[in-house]
Amino acid sequence: MPGAPSLIENCDHILLPSHDVDFHFSGRGSAFVRLSKNIAIATTIYQSSSFALDNFRKIPGLLTGKRPGDYLLRLIGEAETNGFQSTIFPVARRTHRRDPNYSLETIASSISKALASGFSLGLHGSYQSATEERSLASEAAILGERFGKWPRASRQHWLRFESQRVLFREVESAGMVADSSLGFPESVGFRNGACFAFPPYDFERECPHRFLEIPLAIMDGGLEAEARRSAQSPQNIADEVLSESRNSGWGGISILWHNPIEPLSVPREINEVFWRCAAKRKDFREAWLTFDQFCAAVLPRYQRAGLLEGVSVNA
């Protein structure tokens, strides 16, 4: 049977780029700690001389006023040059040592500029938000009050949640239209076997949930781990995953690069994959959309099928 047509004119496949803000410059002390940790990770885990050298070279710059990790404004510019916008997922509050190093206010100005340029705002649920604290709704409210716009998509920090049942209830209670927490932290591919967005099923109430789960198909750290384990080119691995989605339908999957501007999350050769994929999207008639743009485009199709009734991106 022929596949369903894309909802975007002159487009065969839809991809949702995204960026979880897990580290941002907030002072010399935290930056020095991050660079030191990265050098240790480079030698013990990544075994990457480029990652070690790139981070070592940034340490002297701290003494001359340079700000490693202050990347959001540069990301906006690079995205504009390449003709797309992304979705930024900041953490609203810090309640655990594994939450990011920054406070929301330290990055609020950059996020506001990103939103003004066409980026979407998502909620990066804090480390305990879908486990001990069940606080997604209150964290979404913090972002909504600060930026005058309620986030309509979420992703869990560290992809951590108690169970899919609890996660889905929390996402729905927070009023989200989309979630993208289902991905592999140390691999790539389709964790739930789907290369398209779908409303998860609520087995307790015997009905679909009222939001879309957008599969997280590639994360920068997972791509690095997969390439290291398999000794394959990271670009070939990413191309294979995206090819499977393109061959199977019109897309609706997400990719995640925390900081594609600097080698602070992964080695620079992994960051280069992101920009190569961005450059090649025209070859595949592929649209890169924000989460808000995607949901606004696809909701009518799901609603015509009797799903997500009454759900709106602008609600």
N, C-alpha and C positions, 0 to 999 in steps of 0.2 A: 504494500500500500504506500502511496506517496506520503511523505512527511508533511506535517502541518506547516503552513507558510509562516515566515517571520512576520512579526508585527511592525517592523521598521522598514520603510521603503529603501530599496537598493541595499538590503542587508540580508545575509543568509544566516548569520550567527551572532548571538549577543553574549558579551562577556562583561562582568562587573569587577573592575579593579578596585582594590581597597587597601587601606593602610591603618593598622592598629598602632596607636601611639603608646608604645611600651617603654620608650626612653626618649627623653627630650632634655636639652641643656637647661639646667636650673641652678647651676653654680659650679665653680671649679672643683670642689670636693667630690661631688657625685660624678662629675665627668671623669675625674682621675680614677675613681674606683671602677667605673665602667670600662675605661680603656685598659686598666690593669687586668680586670677579669677577662676581657677579650683576648689579651695576649696569652693568658693562661689557657683559655679555651682553644686558641689557635694551635698551641703546642700539644695539648692533651687530647682534644676531641677532634677538632677539624683537621689537625695536622696540615695546616695551610700556612705556608711561609708568607704569602701575600697578605693574609688577614693579620698575622702578627706584625708584619712590617708597617702596614697601613695604620694600625692602631698605635704602634710605637712612635711613628712620625708625628702623630697628633699631640703627644704629650708636651713637647716644647712649645707648641702653639698656645697651650693654656696659659703660659707665662706672658705671652704677648697679646692677650686679649681675644684669641680665637675661641669659638664656641662650638665644639663638636656636638652634634645632635640637635643643633638649631636649624632644622631642615625644612620646616613646613613652607616657608615663603619660597624657597628654592624649588620645592616640589610643585607648587602652584605654577611657577614660571615654566618649568620643564613640561608639565602637563599641557599648558597652553600652547607651547611651541609644537608639541606633538599632536595637538588637536583633540584632546579628551579631558574629561573631569573624572575624579575619583570620589570615593566615600571615605571620610576620616572617622575613625572610631577612638575617641579619647575616653579615659577612665574618669568618672565624675568625682570620685573621692578615694582617699587612701585609708584602708582599715586593716591592712595586713602587710607584713614585710615583703611579700611577693607582689604587691601592687607596684605600679610604676613609681619612679623617683620624684615626679613633679607634682605640683598642685595644679588644679584646673586653671586658676587665675594666671599662672605663669605662661600658659600657652593660649589663653583666651583671645588675645588680640590676633594672633596668627590664624586661629580657627575662624574668627569672624571674617578675616580677609579671604580665607578659602571659601567660605559660604558665599561671600559676595561675588566670587569669581565663578560660581556654578557648582562647586563641590557640594556633596551631601554630608549631613551630620548623622553619625550612628553612635550608639551607646556601646562602649567596651565594658561589659559588666565586670565589676571588680572580682578579685580572687574568690571571695566568699559569697558573691551575690546570688548564685543559684544553688548554694549548698547550705552553709550554716545560717546566713543572714536573710536569705530570700528578699533581697532588697532592690531588684531590678526596677520596680516602679518608682521608688523614691530616688534612685540614681538617675532615671530618665527625667524626673521632675527637676533635678538640679540642672541638667543641661538645658531643659526647656526654659527655665527661668533665666538662666544666664544668657542664652542666645536668642530668646524670643521665638524659638522653634522647637517643638517636641521631636526628638529623634524617632524615626519610624522603623529603624532596623537595629539589630543588636548582634553582638558576638561576644562570647565569654573569654575573659582573660585566661590565657594558658589553655583555652578550649576546655575549661574545667566546669563540670556540672555533676550533680549527684546521680541523675539518671535522665534519660530522655523524657520520661513521664513528668518529672519535676521541672526540668528545663522548659518543656513546652507549656506547662501551666504558668510558669513565671513569665515567659515571653508574652503569652496571651493576656495575662493580668496586667502587664505593663503597657498594654495597648499598642504593641508592635505590629507592623504590617509584615515584617520579614525578619528572619534570623539566619545567621550563617555560621553557626558554631559546630556543625557536623563536618569535620575534616580530620585528616591525619596529622598529628604534630611531628612525626618522624618519617613520613612517607608522602606520597601523592596519590591521587585517584579519587574514586567516588565511594565514600564511606558507606552510604546507604544504597549503593547500586544504582543511583539515578544521576544522569547528566542533564537534569532540568529542574526547575523550581517546582515544588509540590507542597500542598498543605498536609502536614503530618496528621495521622489518624489518632483520635482520642479513643482508646479502647474502653475506657471506663464509662464514657458517655455515649459510645457508639455513634460518633459523628466526626467529621474532619475538624481540625482546629481552624481558627479564624486568622491564620497568618501563613505566609509562604516560607518554607525552609529552602534557602538557596545554597546548594552544595558548595562547600569550600574545596575546590579541586586541587589547587596548588598553593602551598604556603612556602615562603622563601626558606625557612628553616627545614621544613620537610623535604624540599627539593635538594637542599645541601646534603641532608642525611641519606636520601635515596641515591644521589650521585656518588657519594663516598662509599656506600655499601655495595653498590652494583658496579662501580668503576666505569660508569657510562657518562657521556657528556650531559651536563644538566640541561643544555638547550634541547638535545634530542629527547630527553625525558619529558620536558614541558611540551614540546611539539607533539609527542605521542598522545599525551593526555588531552590536549586541546583538539587534536585530530579525531579522537574518539567521539568527543562531544559534537564536533562539526559534522561528522558522518552520521550521527544518530538523530539529530534534530536541530532546532533553531537556538538552542543554548539556554542561558539563564543560570550560569554557574559563576562563581566568584574565584578570583585569585587574590592573594594577600602578600604584599611586600611591605614590611614594617617601615623601612627607611631605604627606598631605592636610590637615594642620593649619595649616601655615605656607607662605607663598609663597617657599620657599627652593629648590625644584627647578623649579617652573613658576609662571607668574602665577596669582593667586588665582582668576581666572575659570576656569582649567582645574581647580583643586582643587574648585571648586563643582560641577563635573560629577559628580565622585565621589559627593558627598553627595546630589545630586539623583537619581542612579541608585539609591542606597541607599533613598531615600524612595519611589521608584516601584516597588520590587521587588514589593510586595504587589499592585499593579495587574496584574502579569504572573504571579502565583503563582510567584514566583521565590525559591529558597532560596540564601542566601549562606553557603557552607561553607568551613571551613579545608581545607587539603590533606589533613590526616589524616582529617578527617570524610568527605571525599569518597572517598578511597581505601578506607576501611573499608566504605563503602556500596556501591561499585561493583565491588570485586574479585571477589565471588562471581559476578557476571554474566559477567565476562570468563573466570573460571575454568570456568564451565559450558560455555563455548565452546572450552575446551581451551587457553586462554592464561594466562600468569602463574601456572602451577601451582606451589604451594608458597610463593608470595610472601605476606607478611603485613605489615601496618602495624606490628604489635607485635613483629616478629622482632628 
